């Protein structure tokens, strides 16, 4: 029974560390001015605008993938 507790604690710790690493990456990309704009409800100005054509191509590729049929119960 102890090993179940230890495995659970290890999984929680690993998840927490992954969350912190992802959050610190987001913080590194946001400047103070970006944070102020978010607080005011304004959009954030970025040097590289979103490429809508590329996004549409990626979406088309996603939906064109074949999917495995679920196994019957």
Predicted model as a PDB file, atoms N, CA, C, CB and O in Angstrom, pLDDT in the B-factor column:
MODEL        1                                                                  
ATOM      1  N   UNK A   1       0.822  -1.187   0.000  1.00 64.00           N  
ATOM      2  CA  UNK A   1       0.000   0.000   0.000  1.00 64.00           C  
ATOM      3  C   UNK A   1       0.871   1.258   0.000  1.00 64.00           C  
ATOM      4  CB  UNK A   1      -0.938  -0.006   1.205  1.00 64.00           C  
ATOM      5  O   UNK A   1       0.467   2.288  -0.540  1.00 64.00           O  
ATOM      6  N   UNK A   2       2.043   1.185   0.591  1.00 82.00           N  
ATOM      7  CA  UNK A   2       2.945   2.338   0.602  1.00 82.00           C  
ATOM      8  C   UNK A   2       3.396   2.721  -0.794  1.00 82.00           C  
ATOM      9  CB  UNK A   2       4.154   2.050   1.464  1.00 82.00           C  
ATOM     10  O   UNK A   2       3.552   3.903  -1.099  1.00 82.00           O  
ATOM     11  N   UNK A   3       3.604   1.727  -1.642  1.00 82.00           N  
ATOM     12  CA  UNK A   3       4.098   2.024  -2.981  1.00 82.00           C  
ATOM     13  C   UNK A   3       3.054   2.781  -3.803  1.00 82.00           C  
ATOM     14  CB  UNK A   3       4.493   0.732  -3.695  1.00 82.00           C  
ATOM     15  O   UNK A   3       3.407   3.579  -4.671  1.00 82.00           O  
ATOM     16  N   UNK A   4       1.772   2.534  -3.531  1.00 87.00           N  
ATOM     17  CA  UNK A   4       0.725   3.274  -4.235  1.00 87.00           C  
ATOM     18  C   UNK A   4       0.791   4.750  -3.852  1.00 87.00           C  
ATOM     19  CB  UNK A   4      -0.677   2.690  -3.913  1.00 87.00           C  
ATOM     20  O   UNK A   4       0.684   5.624  -4.713  1.00 87.00           O  
ATOM     21  N   UNK A   5       0.965   5.025  -2.576  1.00 85.00           N  
ATOM     22  CA  UNK A   5       1.086   6.405  -2.112  1.00 85.00           C  
ATOM     23  C   UNK A   5       2.316   7.075  -2.720  1.00 85.00           C  
ATOM     24  CB  UNK A   5       1.160   6.452  -0.577  1.00 85.00           C  
ATOM     25  O   UNK A   5       2.244   8.219  -3.168  1.00 85.00           O  
ATOM     26  N   UNK A   6       3.434   6.367  -2.736  1.00 86.00           N  
ATOM     27  CA  UNK A   6       4.669   6.934  -3.290  1.00 86.00           C  
ATOM     28  C   UNK A   6       4.532   7.206  -4.793  1.00 86.00           C  
ATOM     29  CB  UNK A   6       5.854   5.981  -3.033  1.00 86.00           C  
ATOM     30  O   UNK A   6       4.999   8.233  -5.286  1.00 86.00           O  
ATOM     31  N   UNK A   7       3.888   6.280  -5.518  1.00 85.00           N  
ATOM     32  CA  UNK A   7       3.690   6.490  -6.952  1.00 85.00           C  
ATOM     33  C   UNK A   7       2.767   7.694  -7.192  1.00 85.00           C  
ATOM     34  CB  UNK A   7       3.101   5.216  -7.612  1.00 85.00           C  
ATOM     35  O   UNK A   7       3.013   8.492  -8.096  1.00 85.00           O  
ATOM     36  N   UNK A   8       1.723   7.823  -6.394  1.00 87.00           N  
ATOM     37  CA  UNK A   8       0.816   8.959  -6.523  1.00 87.00           C  
ATOM     38  C   UNK A   8       1.531  10.265  -6.242  1.00 87.00           C  
ATOM     39  CB  UNK A   8      -0.371   8.804  -5.583  1.00 87.00           C  
ATOM     40  O   UNK A   8       1.352  11.248  -6.960  1.00 87.00           O  
ATOM     41  N   UNK A   9       2.353  10.274  -5.180  1.00 87.00           N  
ATOM     42  CA  UNK A   9       3.099  11.482  -4.840  1.00 87.00           C  
ATOM     43  C   UNK A   9       4.086  11.839  -5.952  1.00 87.00           C  
ATOM     44  CB  UNK A   9       3.843  11.295  -3.506  1.00 87.00           C  
ATOM     45  O   UNK A   9       4.265  13.015  -6.267  1.00 87.00           O  
ATOM     46  N   UNK A  10       4.724  10.833  -6.544  1.00 87.00           N  
ATOM     47  CA  UNK A  10       5.666  11.086  -7.639  1.00 87.00           C  
ATOM     48  C   UNK A  10       4.941  11.666  -8.856  1.00 87.00           C  
ATOM     49  CB  UNK A  10       6.401   9.785  -8.027  1.00 87.00           C  
ATOM     50  O   UNK A  10       5.454  12.576  -9.507  1.00 87.00           O  
ATOM     51  N   UNK A  11       3.753  11.143  -9.164  1.00 88.00           N  
ATOM     52  CA  UNK A  11       2.990  11.653 -10.309  1.00 88.00           C  
ATOM     53  C   UNK A  11       2.531  13.087 -10.076  1.00 88.00           C  
ATOM     54  CB  UNK A  11       1.780  10.758 -10.585  1.00 88.00           C  
ATOM     55  O   UNK A  11       2.586  13.915 -10.985  1.00 88.00           O  
ATOM     56  N   UNK A  12       2.082  13.377  -8.872  1.00 88.00           N  
ATOM     57  CA  UNK A  12       1.649  14.743  -8.558  1.00 88.00           C  
ATOM     58  C   UNK A  12       2.827  15.700  -8.659  1.00 88.00           C  
ATOM     59  CB  UNK A  12       1.021  14.811  -7.147  1.00 88.00           C  
ATOM     60  O   UNK A  12       2.690  16.793  -9.208  1.00 88.00           O  
ATOM     61  N   UNK A  13       3.970  15.308  -8.141  1.00 89.00           N  
ATOM     62  CA  UNK A  13       5.165  16.150  -8.197  1.00 89.00           C  
ATOM     63  C   UNK A  13       5.607  16.382  -9.639  1.00 89.00           C  
ATOM     64  CB  UNK A  13       6.305  15.513  -7.394  1.00 89.00           C  
ATOM     65  O   UNK A  13       5.959  17.502 -10.009  1.00 89.00           O  
ATOM     66  N   UNK A  14       5.590  15.328 -10.454  1.00 87.00           N  
ATOM     67  CA  UNK A  14       5.985  15.467 -11.857  1.00 87.00           C  
ATOM     68  C   UNK A  14       5.025  16.408 -12.593  1.00 87.00           C  
ATOM     69  CB  UNK A  14       6.018  14.084 -12.549  1.00 87.00           C  
ATOM     70  O   UNK A  14       5.461  17.238 -13.390  1.00 87.00           O  
ATOM     71  N   UNK A  15       3.748  16.283 -12.333  1.00 86.00           N  
ATOM     72  CA  UNK A  15       2.767  17.167 -12.969  1.00 86.00           C  
ATOM     73  C   UNK A  15       2.955  18.611 -12.554  1.00 86.00           C  
ATOM     74  CB  UNK A  15       1.359  16.720 -12.633  1.00 86.00           C  
ATOM     75  O   UNK A  15       2.860  19.522 -13.376  1.00 86.00           O  
ATOM     76  N   UNK A  16       3.221  18.816 -11.275  1.00 83.00           N  
ATOM     77  CA  UNK A  16       3.428  20.167 -10.751  1.00 83.00           C  
ATOM     78  C   UNK A  16       4.662  20.799 -11.398  1.00 83.00           C  
ATOM     79  CB  UNK A  16       3.581  20.138  -9.209  1.00 83.00           C  
ATOM     80  O   UNK A  16       4.632  21.966 -11.790  1.00 83.00           O  
ATOM     81  N   UNK A  17       5.747  20.026 -11.507  1.00 83.00           N  
ATOM     82  CA  UNK A  17       6.971  20.549 -12.122  1.00 83.00           C  
ATOM     83  C   UNK A  17       6.765  20.876 -13.600  1.00 83.00           C  
ATOM     84  CB  UNK A  17       8.112  19.542 -11.968  1.00 83.00           C  
ATOM     85  O   UNK A  17       7.278  21.885 -14.084  1.00 83.00           O  
ATOM     86  N   UNK A  18       6.021  20.034 -14.323  1.00 81.00           N  
ATOM     87  CA  UNK A  18       5.748  20.305 -15.735  1.00 81.00           C  
ATOM     88  C   UNK A  18       4.911  21.569 -15.878  1.00 81.00           C  
ATOM     89  CB  UNK A  18       5.027  19.110 -16.391  1.00 81.00           C  
ATOM     90  O   UNK A  18       5.154  22.375 -16.777  1.00 81.00           O  
ATOM     91  N   UNK A  19       3.932  21.749 -15.004  1.00 78.00           N  
ATOM     92  CA  UNK A  19       3.088  22.947 -15.044  1.00 78.00           C  
ATOM     93  C   UNK A  19       3.923  24.202 -14.801  1.00 78.00           C  
ATOM     94  CB  UNK A  19       1.960  22.849 -13.997  1.00 78.00           C  
ATOM     95  O   UNK A  19       3.764  25.202 -15.501  1.00 78.00           O  
ATOM     96  N   UNK A  20       4.808  24.148 -13.814  1.00 75.00           N  
ATOM     97  CA  UNK A  20       5.657  25.314 -13.512  1.00 75.00           C  
ATOM     98  C   UNK A  20       6.587  25.640 -14.665  1.00 75.00           C  
ATOM     99  CB  UNK A  20       6.477  25.066 -12.246  1.00 75.00           C  
ATOM    100  O   UNK A  20       6.809  26.812 -14.969  1.00 75.00           O  
ATOM    101  N   UNK A  21       7.141  24.608 -15.320  1.00 75.00           N  
ATOM    102  CA  UNK A  21       8.046  24.838 -16.440  1.00 75.00           C  
ATOM    103  C   UNK A  21       7.297  25.496 -17.597  1.00 75.00           C  
ATOM    104  CB  UNK A  21       8.692  23.514 -16.897  1.00 75.00           C  
ATOM    105  O   UNK A  21       7.819  26.415 -18.228  1.00 75.00           O  
ATOM    106  N   UNK A  22       6.081  25.034 -17.879  1.00 71.00           N  
ATOM    107  CA  UNK A  22       5.290  25.624 -18.958  1.00 71.00           C  
ATOM    108  C   UNK A  22       4.904  27.052 -18.611  1.00 71.00           C  
ATOM    109  CB  UNK A  22       4.032  24.784 -19.233  1.00 71.00           C  
ATOM    110  O   UNK A  22       4.948  27.933 -19.470  1.00 71.00           O  
ATOM    111  N   UNK A  23       4.525  27.292 -17.356  1.00 65.00           N  
ATOM    112  CA  UNK A  23       4.135  28.630 -16.933  1.00 65.00           C  
ATOM    113  C   UNK A  23       5.310  29.598 -17.001  1.00 65.00           C  
ATOM    114  CB  UNK A  23       3.571  28.592 -15.521  1.00 65.00           C  
ATOM    115  O   UNK A  23       5.131  30.753 -17.387  1.00 65.00           O  
ATOM    116  N   UNK A  24       6.512  29.145 -16.632  1.00 61.00           N  
ATOM    117  CA  UNK A  24       7.666  30.037 -16.691  1.00 61.00           C  
ATOM    118  C   UNK A  24       8.018  30.383 -18.137  1.00 61.00           C  
ATOM    119  CB  UNK A  24       8.871  29.397 -15.992  1.00 61.00           C  
ATOM    120  O   UNK A  24       8.525  31.474 -18.401  1.00 61.00           O  
ATOM    121  N   UNK A  25       7.756  29.468 -19.080  1.00 55.00           N  
ATOM    122  CA  UNK A  25       7.992  29.768 -20.488  1.00 55.00           C  
ATOM    123  C   UNK A  25       7.061  30.849 -20.993  1.00 55.00           C  
ATOM    124  CB  UNK A  25       7.831  28.521 -21.326  1.00 55.00           C  
ATOM    125  O   UNK A  25       7.465  31.700 -21.785  1.00 55.00           O  
ATOM    126  N   UNK A  26       5.812  30.822 -20.539  1.00 55.00           N  
ATOM    127  CA  UNK A  26       4.849  31.847 -20.935  1.00 55.00           C  
ATOM    128  C   UNK A  26       5.245  33.184 -20.330  1.00 55.00           C  
ATOM    129  CB  UNK A  26       3.420  31.460 -20.500  1.00 55.00           C  
ATOM    130  O   UNK A  26       5.180  34.213 -21.003  1.00 55.00           O  
ATOM    131  N   UNK A  27       5.648  33.179 -19.086  1.00 56.00           N  
ATOM    132  CA  UNK A  27       6.053  34.427 -18.425  1.00 56.00           C  
ATOM    133  C   UNK A  27       7.255  35.055 -19.108  1.00 56.00           C  
ATOM    134  CB  UNK A  27       6.372  34.173 -16.953  1.00 56.00           C  
ATOM    135  O   UNK A  27       7.354  36.279 -19.193  1.00 56.00           O  
ATOM    136  N   UNK A  28       8.166  34.228 -19.594  1.00 58.00           N  
ATOM    137  CA  UNK A  28       9.369  34.757 -20.233  1.00 58.00           C  
ATOM    138  C   UNK A  28       9.032  35.493 -21.531  1.00 58.00           C  
ATOM    139  CB  UNK A  28      10.362  33.624 -20.515  1.00 58.00           C  
ATOM    140  O   UNK A  28       9.750  36.414 -21.920  1.00 58.00           O  
ATOM    141  N   UNK A  29       7.945  35.098 -22.204  1.00 67.00           N  
ATOM    142  CA  UNK A  29       7.579  35.734 -23.466  1.00 67.00           C  
ATOM    143  C   UNK A  29       6.734  36.984 -23.278  1.00 67.00           C  
ATOM    144  CB  UNK A  29       6.839  34.758 -24.330  1.00 67.00           C  
ATOM    145  O   UNK A  29       6.614  37.784 -24.207  1.00 67.00           O  
ATOM    146  N   UNK A  30       6.145  37.174 -22.104  1.00 73.00           N  
ATOM    147  CA  UNK A  30       5.305  38.344 -21.865  1.00 73.00           C  
ATOM    148  C   UNK A  30       6.116  39.453 -21.210  1.00 73.00           C  
ATOM    149  CB  UNK A  30       4.098  37.976 -20.989  1.00 73.00           C  
ATOM    150  O   UNK A  30       6.839  39.217 -20.243  1.00 73.00           O  
ATOM    151  N   UNK A  31       5.992  40.647 -21.738  1.00 78.00           N  
ATOM    152  CA  UNK A  31       6.658  41.792 -21.133  1.00 78.00           C  
ATOM    153  C   UNK A  31       5.694  42.477 -20.172  1.00 78.00           C  
ATOM    154  CB  UNK A  31       7.159  42.785 -22.218  1.00 78.00           C  
ATOM    155  O   UNK A  31       4.517  42.123 -20.101  1.00 78.00           O  
ATOM    156  N   UNK A  32       6.201  43.454 -19.438  1.00 82.00           N  
ATOM    157  CA  UNK A  32       5.340  44.209 -18.521  1.00 82.00           C  
ATOM    158  C   UNK A  32       4.240  44.933 -19.293  1.00 82.00           C  
ATOM    159  CB  UNK A  32       6.173  45.221 -17.703  1.00 82.00           C  
ATOM    160  O   UNK A  32       3.101  45.012 -18.832  1.00 82.00           O  
ATOM    161  N   UNK A  33       4.581  45.457 -20.456  1.00 84.00           N  
ATOM    162  CA  UNK A  33       3.578  46.145 -21.267  1.00 84.00           C  
ATOM    163  C   UNK A  33       2.497  45.175 -21.744  1.00 84.00           C  
ATOM    164  CB  UNK A  33       4.243  46.829 -22.471  1.00 84.00           C  
ATOM    165  O   UNK A  33       1.321  45.534 -21.804  1.00 84.00           O  
ATOM    166  N   UNK A  34       2.894  43.947 -22.083  1.00 80.00           N  
ATOM    167  CA  UNK A  34       1.911  42.935 -22.467  1.00 80.00           C  
ATOM    168  C   UNK A  34       0.954  42.652 -21.313  1.00 80.00           C  
ATOM    169  CB  UNK A  34       2.614  41.638 -22.907  1.00 80.00           C  
ATOM    170  O   UNK A  34      -0.256  42.545 -21.516  1.00 80.00           O  
ATOM    171  N   UNK A  35       1.489  42.534 -20.119  1.00 80.00           N  
ATOM    172  CA  UNK A  35       0.656  42.269 -18.944  1.00 80.00           C  
ATOM    173  C   UNK A  35      -0.318  43.422 -18.696  1.00 80.00           C  
ATOM    174  CB  UNK A  35       1.537  42.043 -17.701  1.00 80.00           C  
ATOM    175  O   UNK A  35      -1.484  43.190 -18.377  1.00 80.00           O  
ATOM    176  N   UNK A  36       0.152  44.653 -18.841  1.00 87.00           N  
ATOM    177  CA  UNK A  36      -0.737  45.812 -18.654  1.00 87.00           C  
ATOM    178  C   UNK A  36      -1.863  45.815 -19.694  1.00 87.00           C  
ATOM    179  CB  UNK A  36       0.069  47.130 -18.743  1.00 87.00           C  
ATOM    180  O   UNK A  36      -3.009  46.132 -19.378  1.00 87.00           O  
ATOM    181  N   UNK A  37      -1.521  45.459 -20.936  1.00 85.00           N  
ATOM    182  CA  UNK A  37      -2.531  45.400 -21.992  1.00 85.00           C  
ATOM    183  C   UNK A  37      -3.568  44.318 -21.680  1.00 85.00           C  
ATOM    184  CB  UNK A  37      -1.868  45.131 -23.361  1.00 85.00           C  
ATOM    185  O   UNK A  37      -4.760  44.529 -21.904  1.00 85.00           O  
ATOM    186  N   UNK A  38      -3.139  43.186 -21.177  1.00 82.00           N  
ATOM    187  CA  UNK A  38      -4.063  42.117 -20.800  1.00 82.00           C  
ATOM    188  C   UNK A  38      -4.985  42.592 -19.691  1.00 82.00           C  
ATOM    189  CB  UNK A  38      -3.294  40.858 -20.356  1.00 82.00           C  
ATOM    190  O   UNK A  38      -6.190  42.344 -19.736  1.00 82.00           O  
ATOM    191  N   UNK A  39      -4.431  43.273 -18.696  1.00 88.00           N  
ATOM    192  CA  UNK A  39      -5.243  43.773 -17.587  1.00 88.00           C  
ATOM    193  C   UNK A  39      -6.275  44.790 -18.059  1.00 88.00           C  
ATOM    194  CB  UNK A  39      -4.352  44.399 -16.520  1.00 88.00           C  
ATOM    195  O   UNK A  39      -7.378  44.850 -17.516  1.00 88.00           O  
ATOM    196  N   UNK A  40      -5.926  45.598 -19.074  1.00 92.00           N  
ATOM    197  CA  UNK A  40      -6.870  46.585 -19.610  1.00 92.00           C  
ATOM    198  C   UNK A  40      -7.871  45.955 -20.574  1.00 92.00           C  
ATOM    199  CB  UNK A  40      -6.113  47.704 -20.317  1.00 92.00           C  
ATOM    200  O   UNK A  40      -8.827  46.608 -20.992  1.00 92.00           O  
ATOM    201  N   UNK A  41      -7.655  44.685 -20.928  1.00 90.00           N  
ATOM    202  CA  UNK A  41      -8.542  44.001 -21.862  1.00 90.00           C  
ATOM    203  C   UNK A  41      -8.230  44.294 -23.308  1.00 90.00           C  
ATOM    204  CB  UNK A  41      -9.950  44.372 -21.585  1.00 90.00           C  
ATOM    205  O   UNK A  41      -9.073  44.088 -24.182  1.00 90.00           O  
ATOM    206  N   UNK A  42      -7.035  44.769 -23.570  1.00 86.00           N  
ATOM    207  CA  UNK A  42      -6.635  45.092 -24.940  1.00 86.00           C  
ATOM    208  C   UNK A  42      -5.885  43.906 -25.553  1.00 86.00           C  
ATOM    209  CB  UNK A  42      -5.750  46.373 -24.968  1.00 86.00           C  
ATOM    210  O   UNK A  42      -5.309  43.098 -24.825  1.00 86.00           O  
ATOM    211  N   UNK A  43      -5.887  43.799 -26.865  1.00 82.00           N  
ATOM    212  CA  UNK A  43      -5.100  42.731 -27.501  1.00 82.00           C  
ATOM    213  C   UNK A  43      -3.609  43.019 -27.378  1.00 82.00           C  
ATOM    214  CB  UNK A  43      -5.490  42.577 -28.988  1.00 82.00           C  
ATOM    215  O   UNK A  43      -3.195  44.173 -27.266  1.00 82.00           O  
ATOM    216  N   UNK A  44      -2.824  41.976 -27.400  1.00 79.00           N  
ATOM    217  CA  UNK A  44      -1.370  42.111 -27.303  1.00 79.00           C  
ATOM    218  C   UNK A  44      -0.805  42.271 -28.704  1.00 79.00           C  
ATOM    219  CB  UNK A  44      -0.731  40.882 -26.582  1.00 79.00           C  
ATOM    220  O   UNK A  44      -1.110  41.478 -29.595  1.00 79.00           O  
ATOM    221  N   UNK A  45       0.011  43.284 -28.899  1.00 69.00           N  
ATOM    222  CA  UNK A  45       0.660  43.492 -30.191  1.00 69.00           C  
ATOM    223  C   UNK A  45       1.850  42.553 -30.302  1.00 69.00           C  
ATOM    224  CB  UNK A  45       1.106  44.971 -30.364  1.00 69.00           C  
ATOM    225  O   UNK A  45       2.699  42.502 -29.412  1.00 69.00           O  
ATOM    226  N   UNK A  46       1.906  41.818 -31.389  1.00 67.00           N  
ATOM    227  CA  UNK A  46       3.015  40.901 -31.648  1.00 67.00           C  
ATOM    228  C   UNK A  46       3.663  41.278 -32.968  1.00 67.00           C  
ATOM    229  CB  UNK A  46       2.531  39.420 -31.672  1.00 67.00           C  
ATOM    230  O   UNK A  46       3.000  41.774 -33.880  1.00 67.00           O  
ATOM    231  N   UNK A  47       4.961  41.041 -33.063  1.00 66.00           N  
ATOM    232  CA  UNK A  47       5.685  41.326 -34.304  1.00 66.00           C  
ATOM    233  C   UNK A  47       5.261  40.375 -35.424  1.00 66.00           C  
ATOM    234  CB  UNK A  47       7.198  41.224 -34.072  1.00 66.00           C  
ATOM    235  O   UNK A  47       5.185  40.773 -36.587  1.00 66.00           O  
ATOM    236  N   UNK A  48       4.987  39.113 -35.069  1.00 65.00           N  
ATOM    237  CA  UNK A  48       4.632  38.119 -36.065  1.00 65.00           C  
ATOM    238  C   UNK A  48       3.133  37.834 -35.985  1.00 65.00           C  
ATOM    239  CB  UNK A  48       5.452  36.822 -35.864  1.00 65.00           C  
ATOM    240  O   UNK A  48       2.677  37.171 -35.053  1.00 65.00           O  
ATOM    241  N   UNK A  49       2.368  38.329 -36.954  1.00 63.00           N  
ATOM    242  CA  UNK A  49       0.928  38.055 -36.913  1.00 63.00           C  
ATOM    243  C   UNK A  49       0.650  36.587 -37.206  1.00 63.00           C  
ATOM    244  CB  UNK A  49       0.179  38.946 -37.917  1.00 63.00           C  
ATOM    245  O   UNK A  49       1.476  35.892 -37.798  1.00 63.00           O  
ATOM    246  N   UNK A  50      -0.492  36.137 -36.797  1.00 66.00           N  
ATOM    247  CA  UNK A  50      -0.910  34.759 -37.035  1.00 66.00           C  
ATOM    248  C   UNK A  50      -1.119  34.544 -38.520  1.00 66.00           C  
ATOM    249  CB  UNK A  50      -2.198  34.425 -36.252  1.00 66.00           C  
ATOM    250  O   UNK A  50      -1.822  35.314 -39.176  1.00 66.00           O  
ATOM    251  N   UNK A  51      -0.510  33.500 -39.046  1.00 75.00           N  
ATOM    252  CA  UNK A  51      -0.663  33.158 -40.457  1.00 75.00           C  
ATOM    253  C   UNK A  51      -1.919  32.314 -40.606  1.00 75.00           C  
ATOM    254  CB  UNK A  51       0.595  32.400 -41.002  1.00 75.00           C  
ATOM    255  O   UNK A  51      -1.899  31.114 -40.329  1.00 75.00           O  
ATOM    256  N   UNK A  52      -3.019  32.937 -41.046  1.00 81.00           N  
ATOM    257  CA  UNK A  52      -4.294  32.242 -41.133  1.00 81.00           C  
ATOM    258  C   UNK A  52      -4.287  31.150 -42.193  1.00 81.00           C  
ATOM    259  CB  UNK A  52      -5.396  33.227 -41.424  1.00 81.00           C  
ATOM    260  O   UNK A  52      -4.967  30.135 -42.038  1.00 81.00           O  
ATOM    261  N   UNK A  53      -3.526  31.342 -43.270  1.00 86.00           N  
ATOM    262  CA  UNK A  53      -3.446  30.300 -44.299  1.00 86.00           C  
ATOM    263  C   UNK A  53      -2.762  29.059 -43.745  1.00 86.00           C  
ATOM    264  CB  UNK A  53      -2.690  30.816 -45.539  1.00 86.00           C  
ATOM    265  O   UNK A  53      -3.216  27.940 -43.984  1.00 86.00           O  
ATOM    266  N   UNK A  54      -1.682  29.247 -43.013  1.00 84.00           N  
ATOM    267  CA  UNK A  54      -0.977  28.115 -42.420  1.00 84.00           C  
ATOM    268  C   UNK A  54      -1.865  27.404 -41.400  1.00 84.00           C  
ATOM    269  CB  UNK A  54       0.332  28.583 -41.758  1.00 84.00           C  
ATOM    270  O   UNK A  54      -1.875  26.175 -41.339  1.00 84.00           O  
ATOM    271  N   UNK A  55      -2.599  28.158 -40.608  1.00 83.00           N  
ATOM    272  CA  UNK A  55      -3.502  27.557 -39.628  1.00 83.00           C  
ATOM    273  C   UNK A  55      -4.589  26.746 -40.325  1.00 83.00           C  
ATOM    274  CB  UNK A  55      -4.135  28.643 -38.740  1.00 83.00           C  
ATOM    275  O   UNK A  55      -4.940  25.658 -39.867  1.00 83.00           O  
ATOM    276  N   UNK A  56      -5.121  27.263 -41.424  1.00 88.00           N  
ATOM    277  CA  UNK A  56      -6.154  26.535 -42.168  1.00 88.00           C  
ATOM    278  C   UNK A  56      -5.592  25.246 -42.764  1.00 88.00           C  
ATOM    279  CB  UNK A  56      -6.738  27.422 -43.283  1.00 88.00           C  
ATOM    280  O   UNK A  56      -6.272  24.219 -42.768  1.00 88.00           O  
ATOM    281  N   UNK A  57      -4.362  25.290 -43.265  1.00 91.00           N  
ATOM    282  CA  UNK A  57      -3.731  24.083 -43.806  1.00 91.00           C  
ATOM    283  C   UNK A  57      -3.533  23.032 -42.724  1.00 91.00           C  
ATOM    284  CB  UNK A  57      -2.388  24.425 -44.452  1.00 91.00           C  
ATOM    285  O   UNK A  57      -3.785  21.849 -42.955  1.00 91.00           O  
ATOM    286  N   UNK A  58      -3.086  23.452 -41.550  1.00 90.00           N  
ATOM    287  CA  UNK A  58      -2.896  22.518 -40.448  1.00 90.00           C  
ATOM    288  C   UNK A  58      -4.225  21.891 -40.028  1.00 90.00           C  
ATOM    289  CB  UNK A  58      -2.243  23.227 -39.256  1.00 90.00           C  
ATOM    290  O   UNK A  58      -4.291  20.700 -39.726  1.00 90.00           O  
ATOM    291  N   UNK A  59      -5.277  22.702 -40.013  1.00 90.00           N  
ATOM    292  CA  UNK A  59      -6.598  22.174 -39.645  1.00 90.00           C  
ATOM    293  C   UNK A  59      -7.066  21.159 -40.689  1.00 90.00           C  
ATOM    294  CB  UNK A  59      -7.633  23.327 -39.509  1.00 90.00           C  
ATOM    295  O   UNK A  59      -7.606  20.111 -40.334  1.00 90.00           O  
ATOM    296  N   UNK A  60      -6.864  21.462 -41.962  1.00 91.00           N  
ATOM    297  CA  UNK A  60      -7.246  20.519 -43.015  1.00 91.00           C  
ATOM    298  C   UNK A  60      -6.481  19.213 -42.888  1.00 91.00           C  
ATOM    299  CB  UNK A  60      -7.006  21.131 -44.392  1.00 91.00           C  
ATOM    300  O   UNK A  60      -7.062  18.138 -43.039  1.00 91.00           O  
ATOM    301  N   UNK A  61      -5.173  19.294 -42.610  1.00 90.00           N  
ATOM    302  CA  UNK A  61      -4.380  18.077 -42.425  1.00 90.00           C  
ATOM    303  C   UNK A  61      -4.888  17.271 -41.235  1.00 90.00           C  
ATOM    304  CB  UNK A  61      -2.899  18.425 -42.231  1.00 90.00           C  
ATOM    305  O   UNK A  61      -4.925  16.042 -41.285  1.00 90.00           O  
ATOM    306  N   UNK A  62      -5.277  17.958 -40.173  1.00 89.00           N  
ATOM    307  CA  UNK A  62      -5.781  17.285 -38.985  1.00 89.00           C  
ATOM    308  C   UNK A  62      -7.051  16.493 -39.311  1.00 89.00           C  
ATOM    309  CB  UNK A  62      -6.056  18.307 -37.868  1.00 89.00           C  
ATOM    310  O   UNK A  62      -7.173  15.325 -38.942  1.00 89.00           O  
ATOM    311  N   UNK A  63      -7.983  17.129 -39.996  1.00 89.00           N  
ATOM    312  CA  UNK A  63      -9.254  16.467 -40.282  1.00 89.00           C  
ATOM    313  C   UNK A  63      -9.135  15.433 -41.387  1.00 89.00           C  
ATOM    314  CB  UNK A  63     -10.296  17.489 -40.659  1.00 89.00           C  
ATOM    315  O   UNK A  63     -10.001  14.565 -41.504  1.00 89.00           O  
ATOM    316  N   UNK A  64      -8.088  15.497 -42.203  1.00 88.00           N  
ATOM    317  CA  UNK A  64      -7.889  14.499 -43.251  1.00 88.00           C  
ATOM    318  C   UNK A  64      -7.250  13.217 -42.727  1.00 88.00           C  
ATOM    319  CB  UNK A  64      -7.033  15.076 -44.352  1.00 88.00           C  
ATOM    320  O   UNK A  64      -7.200  12.221 -43.449  1.00 88.00           O  
ATOM    321  N   UNK A  65      -6.765  13.219 -41.501  1.00 86.00           N  
ATOM    322  CA  UNK A  65      -6.152  12.015 -40.938  1.00 86.00           C  
ATOM    323  C   UNK A  65      -7.194  10.919 -40.788  1.00 86.00           C  
ATOM    324  CB  UNK A  65      -5.495  12.320 -39.576  1.00 86.00           C  
ATOM    325  O   UNK A  65      -8.375  11.176 -40.556  1.00 86.00           O  
ATOM    326  N   UNK A  66      -6.714   9.686 -40.930  1.00 82.00           N  
ATOM    327  CA  UNK A  66      -7.627   8.559 -40.705  1.00 82.00           C  
ATOM    328  C   UNK A  66      -7.661   8.264 -39.211  1.00 82.00           C  
ATOM    329  CB  UNK A  66      -7.185   7.289 -41.521  1.00 82.00           C  
ATOM    330  O   UNK A  66      -6.666   8.410 -38.501  1.00 82.00           O  
ATOM    331  N   UNK A  67      -8.815   7.853 -38.768  1.00 78.00           N  
ATOM    332  CA  UNK A  67      -9.017   7.580 -37.340  1.00 78.00           C  
ATOM    333  C   UNK A  67      -9.309   6.107 -37.153  1.00 78.00           C  
ATOM    334  CB  UNK A  67     -10.169   8.442 -36.757  1.00 78.00           C  
ATOM    335  O   UNK A  67     -10.016   5.498 -37.956  1.00 78.00           O  
ATOM    336  N   UNK A  68      -8.769   5.541 -36.099  1.00 79.00           N  
ATOM    337  CA  UNK A  68      -9.055   4.157 -35.769  1.00 79.00           C  
ATOM    338  C   UNK A  68     -10.479   4.058 -35.239  1.00 79.00           C  
ATOM    339  CB  UNK A  68      -8.038   3.609 -34.735  1.00 79.00           C  
ATOM    340  O   UNK A  68     -10.926   4.882 -34.440  1.00 79.00           O  
ATOM    341  N   UNK A  69     -11.165   3.047 -35.697  1.00 81.00           N  
ATOM    342  CA  UNK A  69     -12.521   2.820 -35.198  1.00 81.00           C  
ATOM    343  C   UNK A  69     -12.436   2.290 -33.773  1.00 81.00           C  
ATOM    344  CB  UNK A  69     -13.302   1.827 -36.115  1.00 81.00           C  
ATOM    345  O   UNK A  69     -11.537   1.509 -33.458  1.00 81.00           O  
ATOM    346  N   UNK A  70     -13.357   2.702 -32.909  1.00 79.00           N  
ATOM    347  CA  UNK A  70     -13.335   2.205 -31.527  1.00 79.00           C  
ATOM    348  C   UNK A  70     -13.653   0.705 -31.498  1.00 79.00           C  
ATOM    349  CB  UNK A  70     -14.350   2.990 -30.648  1.00 79.00           C  
ATOM    350  O   UNK A  70     -14.424   0.196 -32.311  1.00 79.00           O  
ATOM    351  N   UNK A  71     -13.042   0.031 -30.550  1.00 81.00           N  
ATOM    352  CA  UNK A  71     -13.290  -1.392 -30.404  1.00 81.00           C  
ATOM    353  C   UNK A  71     -14.656  -1.606 -29.761  1.00 81.00           C  
ATOM    354  CB  UNK A  71     -12.178  -2.062 -29.567  1.00 81.00           C  
ATOM    355  O   UNK A  71     -15.037  -0.876 -28.846  1.00 81.00           O  
ATOM    356  N   UNK A  72     -15.385  -2.597 -30.237  1.00 83.00           N  
ATOM    357  CA  UNK A  72     -16.691  -2.868 -29.628  1.00 83.00           C  
ATOM    358  C   UNK A  72     -16.519  -3.404 -28.208  1.00 83.00           C  
ATOM    359  CB  UNK A  72     -17.492  -3.872 -30.484  1.00 83.00           C  
ATOM    360  O   UNK A  72     -15.523  -4.056 -27.891  1.00 83.00           O  
ATOM    361  N   UNK A  73     -17.489  -3.124 -27.376  1.00 77.00           N  
ATOM    362  CA  UNK A  73     -17.401  -3.571 -25.979  1.00 77.00           C  
ATOM    363  C   UNK A  73     -17.794  -5.000 -25.856  1.00 77.00           C  
ATOM    364  CB  UNK A  73     -18.270  -2.726 -25.077  1.00 77.00           C  
ATOM    365  O   UNK A  73     -17.782  -5.551 -24.755  1.00 77.00           O  
TER     366      UNK A  73                                                      
ENDMDL                                                                          
END                                                                             
